[in-house]
Amino acid sequence: MIGLGIETSCDETSLAIVKDGKELLSLKIFSQIDLHKPFRGIVPEIASRAHLEKINPLLSEVLEESKLQLADLDYVAVTRSPGLTGSLMIGAQLARSIHAVYGTPIVPLCHLQAHFAVLHLEEVEPVFPVLGLLLSGGNSAIYKIPHFGKMEVVGDTMDDALGEAFDKVAGLLSLPYPGGPPIEKEASKYVPGSKEKDLLPPLLRNLEQDRVAFSFSGLKTAVSHLIAKQPQLSTQAVCYHFQKTAFELVERNLKRAVSITGIKRIVAGGGVLANSTLRNRLSQFAEKNSLEFFAPQKKIYCTDNGAMVAALGYYLFKQGYSKSLDFTVSPVRQETYI
């Protein structure tokens, strides 16, 4: 079964062709980082225009590389939520156009769920239920996933997501945008003393033991105050303690989620998972607590991409889920299909 995946939710235009939900035939991504870099954040109008300019050339590229034609597609999976409405509309219109000409069924889906279908592209078969850990520029959340097509929120973002916090802290330190890679690089250069105290307060220290929640807005403020009060601190030290404090909350939330749900299989996704320090910490955390842990081995699968959309689309389509021209896009995530 051959599927096309279309992803235009934010600042990556990506198309992919996947066979049987797991064999990647072609994947193309146009990153808009350079377009948004002068603004240190995503400008919606720039994003939607870039999608419009790039989506047809990328479609031609994936078809040429896979040696297929549009008539060969069994389904078209497309991100319908969540994301920037103008950007989502570009991908949706391409899916509708293909359907109008070829009658190809459309599988509109939530790209947050699609992050957890990446494991099939890396030849990992999940045993449901699993906990889905999503850490990206706009989302920090843990979901209970009983099967593909449904997810239940265990813990969500209260304010800033982790990826957003990286960008804002990078700005405070005059580091490049996006902030994840330069902060990790600077933090890796720092060697803390054996008795060194934490420079930043723990996050959500008073959170109820049976609640899972993410909040990184206060951490950004704490870093700002730290820089102002201790200007002699090196950038490396600030980055190290920022990461240490942020990642400690991720581990604490995972531990609580496991305790609440009893699920010991964790699948992680999202752009922040490209951070090697975080991946190593989570792998060690899983081993220490006798948990199964999976994160994409290929960092290209961490970010938003068409391959994950096509992979999830395969499983939804097999279970009878598809639409024609009447589906809508939405900035709000969709948690249940089937």
Buried (B, 14 or more C-beta within 10 A) or exposed (E): EBBBBBBBBBBBBBBBBBBEBBEBBBBBBBBBEEBBEEEBBBBBEBBBBBBBEBBEEBBEBBBEEBEBEBEBBBBBBBBBBBBBBBBBBBBBBBBBBBBEEBEBBBBBBBBBBBBBBBBBBBEEEBEEBBBBBBBBBBBBBBBBBEEBBBBEEBBBBBBBBBBBBBBBBBBBBEBEBBBBBBBBEBBBEBEEEEEEEEBBEEBBEEBEEEEBBBBBBBBBEBBEEBBEEEEEEEBBBBBBBBBBBBBBBBBBBBBBBBEBBEBBBBBBBBBBBBBEBBBEBBBEBBEEBEBBBBBBEBBEBBBBBBBBBBBBBBBBBEEEBBBEEEBEBBEEBBBEBE
